Every structure is written in C-alpha cells, then in structure tokens.
C-alpha cells in the first residue's frame, strides 16, 4: 500500500468515527440549550475587557488606540502599546521607546527605552535604529560607543533613513569611530545631500571644494553650499562667501 492509500484509509476512518459520535449524541433540549446560551453570555461578559484586545483589535488597532491615549492617560497608553508590541508591531515598540526616553507616563528610563528601540530595530524599524545610534553616540544609558553608533546609523541608512545617512557621513569624515574614511564619507554625504539634508550639503560642499574622497568639483561645491545656505546653515553661508569671493 503506498502513502496516498494509507492517507486515504486514515482519513476515512477518522470521518467514520466523527459520524458515529455525532449519531450517538441525543438532541439538546430547550432547557439545556438555554443554560448553554446563558453560560456563554456570562463568560463573554466576564472576559469583555480581554475580547476587545484578543479577538477584535489588530496590532494596528491597538497602536492607534495607544497613540490616542498618550496625552490623556500615558500609563494606559504604555499598556496598550506594549500589547501591540508583543504582537510584533514595530511602530508600537518605537513609541514605547520614545515614552520611556522622554519620561511620558513615568520617569525617564534610558535602559527600557533602548530595549524597546532594539526590539523595534530587530524588526527593521529605521527610526528606532537611528535612535539607538544616537544613544550610543551620546552615552545615554550606555557607555559612549562610536562603533555601535556607526553600526546602528548604517543599518538605519540602509533602510532609507535620511538623518542616519548624514550621521554615517559625519562619523566617517571626522573619524569619530577611530578612523577616517573620506571616500565613504563622500558617498554618504552625497546620498543625503541629494535628498536635501542641510548638514550633508554643507559637508559635501567642503569635500567637493577640497577634493576629499574624490576629485575637485567647484561647481558642485557652489551648488550645495548655496542649497545649504538658503536653509540657514552658518557653515554653508560662510563657505559660500569664500567661494563667491574667488569667482
């Protein structure tokens, strides 16, 4: 007998047992049916507070409800967001990290903030990865660690986070992780500058002018200096004055 035949025989035997059991049961009388209905109703009422979470609200529903509670009842917001986070909702984990970071609904707790940012980051949440980079950079709840900062900024950058891309450029350019990488800094500065990041535009302008990490590009240096200066960058304004005096 082959596998398909064995599976067919097992299925038929199971179906036969179900039919036999169903036939052996007596029909439920009105009294029994009424008791069952009342019992189910009582169970539903006693578990009403749980049903809205477990049965009807999706993680996104919980997230939206939690957001709405932050101002009026931050303690309750933490509970609702934590439930969504348990279900793998990255944005809820990020919001919890923010609440603990800023002390909403209780005291500031950098350790718990970092834990929630880490869990959200593991789910690919770019903003959480960037926040972790900042915490390692500034030594918030941890010893300052430029290597970990660079690692988290880089991960966030790979997910399209603009500020993280700029931070990678700045760290590589200034050698904050113990070494300078001008070619890498120029690549990331260019990527962020093209997306209109003011700090990256100011940095790239200077790099293009000095030929750092690549060739000299005076036209590009002027273009990005003007772009950053128009948004109020003091560095870019001063640099632009110098550039225009040389024309």
HELIX and SHEET records of a PDB file:
HELIX    1   1 UNK A    3  UNK A   24  1                                  22    
HELIX    2   2 UNK A   30  UNK A   46  1                                  17    
HELIX    3   3 UNK A   48  UNK A   51  1                                   4    
HELIX    4   4 UNK A   52  UNK A   56  3                                   5    
HELIX    5   5 UNK A   59  UNK A   69  1                                  11    
HELIX    6   6 UNK A   74  UNK A   86  1                                  13    
HELIX    7   7 UNK A   90  UNK A  102  1                                  13    
HELIX    8   8 UNK A  110  UNK A  122  1                                  13    
HELIX    9   9 UNK A  126  UNK A  138  1                                  13    
HELIX   10  10 UNK A  146  UNK A  158  1                                  13    
HELIX   11  11 UNK A  162  UNK A  174  1                                  13    
HELIX   12  12 UNK A  182  UNK A  193  1                                  12    
HELIX   13  13 UNK A  198  UNK A  210  1                                  13    
HELIX   14  14 UNK A  218  UNK A  229  1                                  12    
HELIX   15  15 UNK A  234  UNK A  246  1                                  13    
END                                                                             
